Amino acid sequence: MMVQDRTVRALVLRENNGKIVSAIETFAESRLPEGDVTVRILYSTLNYKDGMILKGHGNIVRSYPHVPGIDFAGIVEHSSSSLYNPGESVILTGWRVGEWLWGGYATKARVRAEWLIPMPAGIDARRAMSLGTAGLTAMLAVMAMEAQGLSPESGEVLVTGAAGGVGSIAVAVLARLGYRVVASTGRKSVYEYLRSIGANRLIEREVLFENSSHPLQSERWAGAVDNVGGATLAVIATQMRYGASIAACGNTGGNAVPLSVLPFLLRGVKLLGIASALSPIIRRKRAWQRLAQLLSSETLDTIARVEPLSHLPELADVILQGKIQGRTVIDVNT
Ligand SMILES: NC(=O)c1ccc[n+]([C@@H]2O[C@H](COP(=O)([O-])OP(=O)(O)OC[C@H]3O[C@@H](n4cnc5c(N)ncnc54)[C@H](OP(=O)(O)O)[C@@H]3O)[C@@H](O)[C@H]2O)c1
C-alpha cells in the first residue's frame, strides 16, 4: 500500500518590516485552509495578478503567511463532497484562491468543491495551465462579444497587449474561429511569435494613438479584446465600428480611462466587462470545453513554457515589466 505524503511544499510569502519576502517551505497538510476537497497539484501558472501578489503590490493579500497562485490543475486526493471523487482531474481558477485564500504554488491545496472544474476531454493538467486564468478570460471575452453579434464576417478584431497571456490566447482563439485578428503590441521582437499563433496583422502599440485627438475616428474594429485599459481603452473606443463591442479584460496600462461618451451615443459601441474570477460555473464549463476543443497541443506548446517553483520571484519582476511572452506554467513539483 502506498503511504500518502501528509506534507505540503509551497512558496510561502511573509511580511517582514513592510516588505514581502518569499521562500519555499514544507509544512503539515493539516495547516491547509478549510475545504471539502484536497487536490494534489501538478501545475500552476504565473498571471499578471500573481506577479503583483508576489511583489506585495495592490493590497490583494489579506494576511500573511500566504501561499499565492491563482490557478492550479491536479488530481483529487480527498473529497467529502459528492461532486468529486479521489483520482479525478480538476482545474481551479479564481474565486480569490491565491489572493484571500491559499493557492496553487504548492504541492497540495484544499478548496470548496463548487469552485473546481472537471478537466475537459482532450487536455491534461499542463495544457490546462497553459490556458489558466488567462485562457478562461480570453474565451469569456470572445463569448461576450459573440453574444453581442460578433462573427468572423463582422470585420477585423483588435487584441491589445497581444503578446501577454490573455492576449496570446485571445489571438489564437479568434484566429481558430476564423476571425481576422489584428495584434497590438509594444514589442517588435514578438511579431513572428504573434503571426505563428494566428495574427493576420500587427500594429505597434503607439500607432493606435496616431491622430487620436478626435472622439470619433474612422471605424476600424468589429470587436476588441483589451488587456491594457487606461488611455488605450479610451482610444480604441473612438475607432470601433457602429454597434461593435470592446471586451475590457485588463489594466496593465492603468486604471484611469479618459473616455469620451460619443462612441457610445453616436455609434452604439458596447463596453463589456470581463471578470473571470467570479464568473458562474456554467459559463466557465462552457468556456473550458471550447478552449479544449479549439486550441491544439502544438498551439499551446508554442504559447507556454514551463518553469520551476523556485523561479517565481524573478519571473514576477519580468511579468510586471510587461516582458513575458505568452504563458508561464509552473511545475510545482520541481
Ligand atoms: N478581467 C479578468 O478576469 C482578468 C483575468 C486575467 C488577467 N486580467 C488582467 O489582464 C491583463 C493581462 O494579464 P496577463 O496575465 O495576460 O498579463 P501579461 O502576460 O503580463 O500580459 C500583459 C501585456 O500587456 C502589455 N503591457 C504591459 N505593460 C503595458 C503598459 N504599461 N502599457 C501598455 N501595454 C502594456 C504587454 O503586451 P505587449 O508587449 O504585447 O504590448 C504585456 O505582455 C492584466 O491587467 C491582468 O490583471 C484580467
The ligand as an SDF file (V2000), in Angstrom:
LIG
                    3D

 48 52  0  0  0  0  0  0  0  0999 V2000
  -10.6480   40.5390  -16.0560 N   0  0  0  0  0  0  0  0  0  0  0  0
  -10.1570   39.3740  -15.6990 C   0  0  0  0  0  0  0  0  0  0  0  0
  -10.8540   38.4620  -15.2970 O   0  0  0  0  0  0  0  0  0  0  0  0
   -8.6820   39.1560  -15.8590 C   0  0  0  0  0  0  0  0  0  0  0  0
   -8.1350   37.8710  -15.8680 C   0  0  0  0  0  0  0  0  0  0  0  0
   -6.7690   37.7310  -16.1580 C   0  0  0  0  0  0  0  0  0  0  0  0
   -5.9720   38.8490  -16.3450 C   0  0  0  0  0  0  0  0  0  0  0  0
   -6.5530   40.0740  -16.2590 N   0  0  0  0  0  0  0  0  0  0  0  0
   -5.7810   41.2900  -16.4980 C   0  0  0  0  0  0  0  0  0  0  0  0
   -5.4250   41.2900  -17.8800 O   0  0  0  0  0  0  0  0  0  0  0  0
   -4.1580   41.9050  -18.0390 C   0  0  0  0  0  0  0  0  0  0  0  0
   -3.2360   40.9370  -18.7470 C   0  0  0  0  0  0  0  0  0  0  0  0
   -2.9430   39.8560  -17.8810 O   0  0  0  0  0  0  0  0  0  0  0  0
   -1.8670   38.7700  -18.3140 P   0  0  0  0  0  0  0  0  0  0  0  0
   -1.8090   37.7710  -17.2110 O   0  0  0  0  0  0  0  0  0  0  0  0
   -2.1380   38.3540  -19.7030 O   0  0  0  0  0  0  0  0  0  0  0  0
   -0.5240   39.6710  -18.2430 O   0  0  0  0  0  0  0  0  0  0  0  0
    0.7590   39.6440  -19.1910 P   0  0  0  0  0  0  0  0  0  0  0  0
    1.0290   38.2600  -19.6330 O   0  0  0  0  0  0  0  0  0  0  0  0
    1.8140   40.4010  -18.4890 O   0  0  0  0  0  0  0  0  0  0  0  0
    0.2880   40.4820  -20.4780 O   0  0  0  0  0  0  0  0  0  0  0  0
    0.0940   41.8550  -20.4180 C   0  0  0  0  0  0  0  0  0  0  0  0
    0.5280   42.5150  -21.7110 C   0  0  0  0  0  0  0  0  0  0  0  0
    0.1340   43.8930  -21.6660 O   0  0  0  0  0  0  0  0  0  0  0  0
    1.0750   44.6810  -22.3740 C   0  0  0  0  0  0  0  0  0  0  0  0
    1.5820   45.7130  -21.4520 N   0  0  0  0  0  0  0  0  0  0  0  0
    2.2800   45.5270  -20.3140 C   0  0  0  0  0  0  0  0  0  0  0  0
    2.5530   46.7040  -19.7220 N   0  0  0  0  0  0  0  0  0  0  0  0
    1.9930   47.6560  -20.5210 C   0  0  0  0  0  0  0  0  0  0  0  0
    1.9220   49.0740  -20.4620 C   0  0  0  0  0  0  0  0  0  0  0  0
    2.4820   49.7600  -19.4540 N   0  0  0  0  0  0  0  0  0  0  0  0
    1.2750   49.7290  -21.4460 N   0  0  0  0  0  0  0  0  0  0  0  0
    0.7030   49.0660  -22.4750 C   0  0  0  0  0  0  0  0  0  0  0  0
    0.7390   47.7130  -22.5840 N   0  0  0  0  0  0  0  0  0  0  0  0
    1.3760   47.0280  -21.6190 C   0  0  0  0  0  0  0  0  0  0  0  0
    2.1780   43.7350  -22.8340 C   0  0  0  0  0  0  0  0  0  0  0  0
    1.8280   43.3010  -24.1540 O   0  0  0  0  0  0  0  0  0  0  0  0
    2.6750   43.6760  -25.4600 P   0  0  0  0  0  0  0  0  0  0  0  0
    4.1180   43.5410  -25.0890 O   0  0  0  0  0  0  0  0  0  0  0  0
    2.2410   42.7220  -26.4980 O   0  0  0  0  0  0  0  0  0  0  0  0
    2.3140   45.1020  -25.7740 O   0  0  0  0  0  0  0  0  0  0  0  0
    2.0380   42.5660  -21.9050 C   0  0  0  0  0  0  0  0  0  0  0  0
    2.5440   41.3880  -22.4580 O   0  0  0  0  0  0  0  0  0  0  0  0
   -3.7090   42.3050  -16.6330 C   0  0  0  0  0  0  0  0  0  0  0  0
   -4.1000   43.6390  -16.3870 O   0  0  0  0  0  0  0  0  0  0  0  0
   -4.4900   41.3660  -15.7410 C   0  0  0  0  0  0  0  0  0  0  0  0
   -4.6420   41.8560  -14.4420 O   0  0  0  0  0  0  0  0  0  0  0  0
   -7.8720   40.2470  -16.0180 C   0  0  0  0  0  0  0  0  0  0  0  0
  1  2  1  0
  2  3  2  0
  2  4  1  0
  4  5  1  0
  4 48  2  0
  5  6  2  0
  6  7  1  0
  7  8  2  0
  8  9  1  0
  8 48  1  0
  9 10  1  0
  9 46  1  0
 10 11  1  0
 11 12  1  0
 11 44  1  0
 12 13  1  0
 13 14  1  0
 14 15  2  0
 14 16  1  0
 14 17  1  0
 17 18  1  0
 18 19  2  0
 18 20  1  0
 18 21  1  0
 21 22  1  0
 22 23  1  0
 23 24  1  0
 23 42  1  0
 24 25  1  0
 25 26  1  0
 25 36  1  0
 26 27  1  0
 26 35  1  0
 27 28  2  0
 28 29  1  0
 29 30  1  0
 29 35  2  0
 30 31  1  0
 30 32  2  0
 32 33  1  0
 33 34  2  0
 34 35  1  0
 36 37  1  0
 36 42  1  0
 37 38  1  0
 38 39  2  0
 38 40  1  0
 38 41  1  0
 42 43  1  0
 44 45  1  0
 44 46  1  0
 46 47  1  0
M  CHG  2   8   1  16  -1
M  END
$$$$
